[in-house]
Amino acid sequence: MSSPEFLVGLDIGGTKSAVLVVDRELNECSAAVAPTPLESSDRLLDGLVALVEEALRAAGASKAAAIGAGVPGKVAPDTGLVEMAVNLNLDRYPLGPRLARALGAPAVLENDVRLAAFGAFHRLSRQKTLANLIFIGIGTGIAAGIVLDGRIFRGEDGLAGEIGHAVVEENGARCSCGQHGCLETIVAGPALARQAAAAGHPVADAGEVYRLAVAGDPAARQIIGRASRHLARMIQWLALTVNIREFVFGGGVTRSAEAFLEPIQAELRGFQAQAPFAGALIAPLRLSLLPADFNAGAWGGVRLARAHLDQMSGQAV
Amino acid sequence: MLKATRQQTKTHNSRLVLKTIYEANEISRADIARATHLTRPTVSTLAAELMDAGLVIETGPTPSTGGKPPTLLAVDADARHILCLDLGGQSFQGARVDLRGRLLDRVILPAGDMTGEAALQLTFDLIDRLIENASRSPMGISVGTPGLIEPRAGVVRQAIHLRWSHLPLRDQLAGRYQLPILVANDSHAAALGEYTFGPPTAGRNLVLVKTGQGIAAGVVLNGALFYGDGAGAGEIGQIVVEEGADGRPITLENQIGTRALLQRARQIAGPELNWPDFIEAVACGEPRLAALVREAAGFLGATIAQLIAVLNIQQVVISGRLTQFGESFREAIFQAALRRALAAQVEETTIRFSTLGQDLVILGCASMMIRQELGIL
């Protein structure tokens, strides 16, 4: 093929967006980050196009072969329509076709958490044989991205992985969605900070709650213990339901690294000791954190762009 | 990327044509070409080969719309038979099944508490009887059995009730019968049976919850069985739903499996209570037993809610003995699910009882073999 072989991964966030340009061997050629313009959909599109063009220039490329982009919201991957992205002020906006026209290359969209899952999957696939993976992103909310047999799993309505609004405590705290006791009200960043404030610790962010817990503060330990127990239960539930072994965590709340992961691992060890058969299914679980310097969303975008090109050439044969 | 060899392309196209005919029931060669984007001559050649193989037959012409009416093609459902086995429960069941999921012959052998080598011998007997009854050789043998199964290798890793451990069932059957063999977990097979032969839906994802002494599910994702990394997908019976008085975790199976549930019912109604009387008493509205069943519905509904939330499943089907509690039980499950996940998502979901009854595992076994050997379904 003589067409340009630079692939672009774009991670569109509610405050900033990141772009990554790689060559056909997936070597990184350039990367850039810029604030996401939110004034209007036109400004957003212009800003994203400028960001991609700048990165392409830096990579010495005139044009991209394909673009894969992650959007924080609900998208229709087939049409490139953003059905709803509250943080980007988008409502039924054809971002995919607009990006494609402006950049002169096919542009594929995916939900940002799912795209991060895809990026995390390919990162680990370089180290070992892998079919399935679940990525759990925890920040202001919590959601999962599910990769099955090497492909992003969307569910019937494109809502697969919305674990944040599974009710885990009946009569729990009220959630922004209107329900009570959603997982999000217990384990997400704002929820941790809110619980700490209620216990007399006005904290700046979730990281501080984890630090207090590690330092032995009883109230913080209780808050983190409860969050870890619910996360471990969700992991156990997923392990028994779909029997997936590889779990990767990312997002602001997980930056506390060991302080975040260790209590979850301890809870899972407890489950294993108590329930031998379930334990046998859960025993080989592997939990890991995304490296802080790895942009899973942008890498997922690059992989999605690549998968799109492969699919196109496959159809042409 | 690897270029497809001509043979691979031909096999692919042949399967595509067969699938198109199967799904349409009756279709003309011209319509096959339109549906598959293959050329007319290619379709004609492939159709002729499928007719030579006995899989496809010509049926009557379409109602005339003027001009020469085209001949229609149909899959001969009787062209291939599959021997299907269900090794769960107190008896081993087997059936000869056609390509449309019709049961042509059925053999049931009481298994009692047979385990190990004896259970294996009974499996052979069952197959021998089915082969004796048939006038021609089957396309393959497909077995659904309880336990943890490695489906690709056809090894029963562990089936506790049958006391099978690391049993290479596929290889043993293949050596004995010289036929294609498939081995699957019975709940997995049941899910595929429901997906294939249950009421048609637009969705490509389905969960079937099999209820009895044990509780287990089969998961169909993107139109195919999903086994998971350790082939243990669907083991929802092992989910911890509550903590007991002694602090030990109680699993879903120990909470609402038929044995556990009957035990609880006996604490209320006395040690003489049997299962049919339990069903009857609940149907008549005995308040404390009805409350017990509602509580069971709550536990099942909560688990199903999570399936809906996490996997975005819109078809949840329940089979087995708990369905004997009827519509009010089903409604209670749905209401419990509504309390545990976003209403918008639950309302898009159908929670229903399977109508395929005792044959669910057998039908799933047939579906697996038809998928593997012919690429249809």
Contacts between the chains, C-beta under 8 A, distances in Angstrom:
chain1	res1	chain2	res2	distance
A	131	B	229	6.7
A	132	B	228	7.2
A	132	B	229	5.8
A	144	B	310	7.0
A	146	B	311	7.8
A	148	B	221	6.3
A	148	B	222	7.6
A	148	B	226	6.7
A	153	B	221	6.6
A	153	B	222	7.3
A	153	B	311	7.9
A	154	B	312	7.3
A	155	B	205	6.6
A	155	B	311	5.8
A	155	B	312	2.4
A	155	B	313	7.1
A	156	B	203	5.2
A	156	B	204	7.2
A	156	B	205	5.3
A	156	B	312	5.2
A	156	B	313	6.6
A	156	B	314	4.4
A	156	B	348	7.7
A	157	B	312	5.6
A	157	B	314	7.2
A	157	B	345	7.7
A	157	B	348	6.6
A	158	B	312	7.3
A	159	B	312	4.2
A	159	B	345	6.3
A	160	B	310	7.0
A	160	B	311	5.5
A	160	B	312	4.1
A	161	B	310	6.7
A	161	B	312	7.8
A	162	B	309	5.9
A	162	B	310	7.3
A	162	B	312	7.3
A	162	B	342	7.6
A	162	B	345	7.7
A	163	B	309	6.4
A	163	B	310	5.4
A	165	B	309	6.4
A	165	B	341	6.9
A	165	B	342	5.1
A	166	B	305	6.9
A	166	B	306	5.3
A	166	B	309	4.2
A	166	B	310	6.6
A	166	B	340	7.0
A	166	B	341	5.9
A	167	B	305	7.1
A	167	B	339	6.8
A	167	B	340	4.4
A	167	B	341	6.5
A	170	B	339	6.9
A	170	B	340	7.7
A	177	B	342	6.4
A	179	B	342	7.0
A	233	B	240	7.5
A	236	B	239	7.4
A	236	B	240	7.3
A	237	B	239	5.9
A	237	B	306	6.1
A	237	B	310	7.9
A	238	B	310	6.9
A	240	B	232	7.6
A	240	B	235	4.8
A	240	B	236	6.2
A	240	B	238	5.3
A	240	B	239	5.5
A	241	B	217	7.5
A	241	B	219	7.3
A	241	B	233	6.8
A	241	B	234	6.8
A	241	B	235	7.7
A	241	B	236	6.0
A	241	B	239	7.7
A	241	B	306	7.7
A	241	B	307	6.7
A	241	B	310	7.6
A	241	B	311	7.7
A	242	B	219	6.5
A	242	B	226	6.6
A	242	B	228	5.5
A	242	B	233	5.1
A	242	B	311	7.3
A	243	B	227	7.3
A	243	B	228	2.5
A	243	B	229	5.7
A	243	B	230	5.3
A	243	B	231	7.1
A	243	B	232	4.2
A	243	B	233	4.2
A	243	B	234	7.7
A	243	B	235	7.1
A	244	B	228	6.1
A	244	B	229	5.8
A	245	B	229	4.4
A	245	B	230	7.0
A	246	B	229	7.6
A	271	B	240	7.1
A	271	B	249	7.5
A	274	B	240	8.0
A	274	B	248	6.5
A	274	B	249	5.2
A	275	B	238	6.5
A	275	B	240	6.8
A	275	B	249	6.0
A	275	B	251	6.7
A	277	B	238	5.9
A	278	B	235	7.3
A	278	B	238	3.8
A	278	B	239	7.7
A	278	B	240	7.6
A	278	B	251	7.1
A	281	B	230	6.2
A	281	B	232	4.7
A	281	B	235	6.0
A	281	B	238	7.0
A	284	B	229	7.7
A	284	B	230	6.9
A	310	B	1	6.7
A	313	B	1	6.9
A	314	B	1	7.1
A	317	B	3	7.0
A	317	B	4	6.7
